[in-house]
Amino acid sequence: MAKTVFYSRVSTRDQNLSLQIEAAKEIGVKTENIFVEKASCARHDRPVLAKALAALEPGDTLACFKLDRVGRSLAHLSKLLDDLTTRGIKFKTVSDGLDTSGSTGRLALHMLAAVAQFERDLIVERTRAGLATAKKSGKRLGAPTKFTPDMVKKAKSYFDKGLNGDEVARQLKVSRRTLFRGLRAARDHDEMAAGD
């Protein structure tokens, strides 16, 4: 027999759990099918949500108080709802009035998916444009280098004093790999500058 599983979430700041539990009882959810999680919406790992999703079977319904209780972001929410639809599971919210068992709810679901895709496309487009602009202006892309020009000078002076690679790396508080990579990059830079 089809059942309704209710997922409720409160963050450490928002303790309004009683309102969500009351809403679950009002729509007839059994106590054993109410899953309560205390976690920020930004967290990727939500073990209680995972348990609630695992308890669902085709024909069941996942319910929550509001959309923001379930989704971390629009993209996450869209993927979650798409997965539920694929599994033959309905979704509804008590406060927002979304119910995918009806045509209006399914339309809302498709609109959410379209907006999420649009949002992803915009992020990719902005990232590419930003990288292209940075590259044109000659900025170095990627993580900042840990090995500064001042460190290159210090490393050379330590080597001149007879220290070995391990000792120089220890003095500069970097790994041996970072030391030699930094020295190689400085040498390559100097050679390129000399060739200009």
Contacts in CASP RR format, 6 or more apart in sequence:
PFRMAT RR
TARGET T0000
AUTHOR 0000-0000-0000
METHOD contacts of the structure
MODEL  1
MAKTVFYSRVSTRDQNLSLQIEAAKEIGVKTENIFVEKASCARHDRPVLA
KALAALEPGDTLACFKLDRVGRSLAHLSKLLDDLTTRGIKFKTVSDGLDT
SGSTGRLALHMLAAVAQFERDLIVERTRAGLATAKKSGKRLGAPTKFTPD
MVKKAKSYFDKGLNGDEVARQLKVSRRTLFRGLRAARDHDEMAAGD
2 59 0 8 1.000
2 60 0 8 1.000
2 61 0 8 1.000
3 30 0 8 1.000
3 33 0 8 1.000
3 60 0 8 1.000
3 61 0 8 1.000
4 27 0 8 1.000
4 28 0 8 1.000
4 29 0 8 1.000
4 33 0 8 1.000
4 60 0 8 1.000
4 61 0 8 1.000
4 62 0 8 1.000
4 63 0 8 1.000
5 29 0 8 1.000
5 33 0 8 1.000
5 35 0 8 1.000
5 52 0 8 1.000
5 55 0 8 1.000
5 56 0 8 1.000
5 60 0 8 1.000
5 61 0 8 1.000
5 62 0 8 1.000
5 63 0 8 1.000
6 20 0 8 1.000
6 23 0 8 1.000
6 24 0 8 1.000
6 27 0 8 1.000
6 29 0 8 1.000
6 33 0 8 1.000
6 34 0 8 1.000
6 35 0 8 1.000
6 63 0 8 1.000
6 64 0 8 1.000
7 35 0 8 1.000
7 37 0 8 1.000
7 48 0 8 1.000
7 49 0 8 1.000
7 52 0 8 1.000
7 62 0 8 1.000
7 63 0 8 1.000
7 64 0 8 1.000
7 69 0 8 1.000
7 70 0 8 1.000
8 17 0 8 1.000
8 20 0 8 1.000
8 21 0 8 1.000
8 24 0 8 1.000
8 34 0 8 1.000
8 35 0 8 1.000
8 36 0 8 1.000
8 37 0 8 1.000
8 64 0 8 1.000
8 65 0 8 1.000
8 69 0 8 1.000
9 36 0 8 1.000
9 37 0 8 1.000
9 38 0 8 1.000
9 39 0 8 1.000
9 41 0 8 1.000
9 46 0 8 1.000
9 48 0 8 1.000
9 49 0 8 1.000
9 64 0 8 1.000
9 69 0 8 1.000
9 70 0 8 1.000
10 16 0 8 1.000
10 17 0 8 1.000
10 20 0 8 1.000
10 36 0 8 1.000
10 37 0 8 1.000
10 38 0 8 1.000
11 38 0 8 1.000
11 39 0 8 1.000
11 40 0 8 1.000
11 41 0 8 1.000
12 38 0 8 1.000
12 40 0 8 1.000
17 36 0 8 1.000
19 65 0 8 1.000
20 64 0 8 1.000
20 65 0 8 1.000
20 69 0 8 1.000
21 34 0 8 1.000
21 36 0 8 1.000
23 65 0 8 1.000
23 94 0 8 1.000
23 95 0 8 1.000
24 34 0 8 1.000
24 63 0 8 1.000
24 94 0 8 1.000
26 94 0 8 1.000
27 63 0 8 1.000
27 94 0 8 1.000
29 63 0 8 1.000
33 55 0 8 1.000
35 48 0 8 1.000
35 49 0 8 1.000
35 51 0 8 1.000
35 52 0 8 1.000
35 55 0 8 1.000
36 48 0 8 1.000
37 46 0 8 1.000
37 47 0 8 1.000
37 48 0 8 1.000
37 49 0 8 1.000
39 46 0 8 1.000
39 48 0 8 1.000
41 68 0 8 1.000
41 69 0 8 1.000
41 71 0 8 1.000
41 72 0 8 1.000
42 72 0 8 1.000
43 72 0 8 1.000
44 72 0 8 1.000
49 70 0 8 1.000
52 62 0 8 1.000
53 62 0 8 1.000
56 62 0 8 1.000
56 84 0 8 1.000
56 87 0 8 1.000
56 89 0 8 1.000
57 89 0 8 1.000
58 87 0 8 1.000
58 88 0 8 1.000
58 89 0 8 1.000
59 88 0 8 1.000
59 89 0 8 1.000
59 90 0 8 1.000
60 89 0 8 1.000
60 90 0 8 1.000
61 89 0 8 1.000
61 90 0 8 1.000
61 91 0 8 1.000
61 92 0 8 1.000
61 101 0 8 1.000
62 70 0 8 1.000
62 84 0 8 1.000
62 89 0 8 1.000
62 90 0 8 1.000
62 91 0 8 1.000
62 92 0 8 1.000
63 91 0 8 1.000
63 92 0 8 1.000
63 93 0 8 1.000
63 94 0 8 1.000
64 70 0 8 1.000
64 93 0 8 1.000
64 94 0 8 1.000
65 93 0 8 1.000
65 94 0 8 1.000
65 95 0 8 1.000
66 93 0 8 1.000
66 94 0 8 1.000
66 95 0 8 1.000
66 96 0 8 1.000
67 77 0 8 1.000
67 93 0 8 1.000
67 96 0 8 1.000
67 98 0 8 1.000
70 77 0 8 1.000
70 80 0 8 1.000
71 77 0 8 1.000
71 80 0 8 1.000
74 112 0 8 1.000
74 115 0 8 1.000
74 116 0 8 1.000
74 119 0 8 1.000
75 116 0 8 1.000
75 119 0 8 1.000
75 120 0 8 1.000
77 112 0 8 1.000
77 116 0 8 1.000
78 112 0 8 1.000
78 113 0 8 1.000
78 115 0 8 1.000
78 116 0 8 1.000
78 117 0 8 1.000
79 116 0 8 1.000
81 91 0 8 1.000
81 100 0 8 1.000
81 109 0 8 1.000
81 112 0 8 1.000
81 113 0 8 1.000
82 113 0 8 1.000
84 90 0 8 1.000
84 91 0 8 1.000
84 100 0 8 1.000
85 100 0 8 1.000
85 109 0 8 1.000
90 99 0 8 1.000
90 100 0 8 1.000
90 101 0 8 1.000
91 98 0 8 1.000
91 99 0 8 1.000
91 100 0 8 1.000
91 109 0 8 1.000
92 98 0 8 1.000
92 99 0 8 1.000
92 100 0 8 1.000
92 101 0 8 1.000
93 99 0 8 1.000
98 105 0 8 1.000
98 108 0 8 1.000
98 109 0 8 1.000
99 105 0 8 1.000
100 106 0 8 1.000
100 108 0 8 1.000
100 109 0 8 1.000
131 141 0 8 1.000
134 141 0 8 1.000
135 141 0 8 1.000
145 182 0 8 1.000
145 185 0 8 1.000
146 174 0 8 1.000
146 178 0 8 1.000
147 174 0 8 1.000
147 178 0 8 1.000
147 179 0 8 1.000
147 181 0 8 1.000
147 182 0 8 1.000
147 183 0 8 1.000
147 185 0 8 1.000
147 186 0 8 1.000
149 186 0 8 1.000
151 172 0 8 1.000
151 174 0 8 1.000
151 182 0 8 1.000
152 182 0 8 1.000
152 183 0 8 1.000
152 186 0 8 1.000
154 171 0 8 1.000
154 172 0 8 1.000
155 168 0 8 1.000
155 172 0 8 1.000
155 179 0 8 1.000
155 183 0 8 1.000
158 167 0 8 1.000
158 168 0 8 1.000
158 171 0 8 1.000
158 172 0 8 1.000
159 165 0 8 1.000
159 168 0 8 1.000
163 171 0 8 1.000
165 176 0 8 1.000
165 179 0 8 1.000
165 180 0 8 1.000
166 176 0 8 1.000
168 179 0 8 1.000
169 175 0 8 1.000
169 176 0 8 1.000
169 178 0 8 1.000
169 179 0 8 1.000
172 179 0 8 1.000
END
